[in-house]
Amino acid sequence: MDDSRRSFLTRATQGLLGFGFLAGIWPYLRSLFPNVLYEPPLRFKVGAPAQYAEGVTFLDDRRVYIFREGNAFHCVSGVCSHLGCTVKYSPFRQVKELTVRDLSYSSKGEFHCPCHGSKFYDEGTNYAGPAPGPLKWHNLEISPEDGQLMVNMRKDVNRDFRLVV
Ligand code: FES
C-alpha cells in the first residue's frame, strides 16, 4: 500500500470516527437548550386611563377590549371561548335592553366570532353559535409606579367589576 493511499484511508477513518462521535453526543448537546415557548406576560400595562376615549377600545396585540364609561373601566377578553379566535366588536345603532340570566341589561353592542359564528353580548355572555361559555373578564388595576392601567389575565373577575379612577 503506498503512502498516499494509506494517508487517505487514515483521514477517512478519522473523519468517520469524528462524525460518529458528534452524532453520539448531539442529543446531549441539544439537551442543554430545552424547547421553551416564550409567551407574552399575562400581566401588562396598557397606557394611562386618560388616553382611552369613552366606549370600547380594542388592543389587538393583547386581544383584549377596554371599556370606558366615564371614570369606570373594565376589560373583556377578545378570545372566543370556542376555539380561541379573536372576536370582533360591533356597536349597535341604539342601546338594546336585554335580559341575561334573569337580569335586565342595556347592551350597546355585541361580539362576533369570525371563525364559527358565535355571538356574545357586550358583557360577554354567549347567545349564539358553538361557544360553550362567555368571554372572560380580566382584572384591571392601576400601576403604583406610573398610574397606567394594568390588565391581569391571571385573575378573572365578575361582570360587575369596575375600576373607578
Ligand atoms: S372559535 Fe369562535 S366560534 Fe369557533
Residues whose N, C-alpha, C, O or C-beta is under 5 A from the ligand:
A	BS01	FES	C80 H82 L83 G84 C85 C113 C115 H116 G117 S118 A131
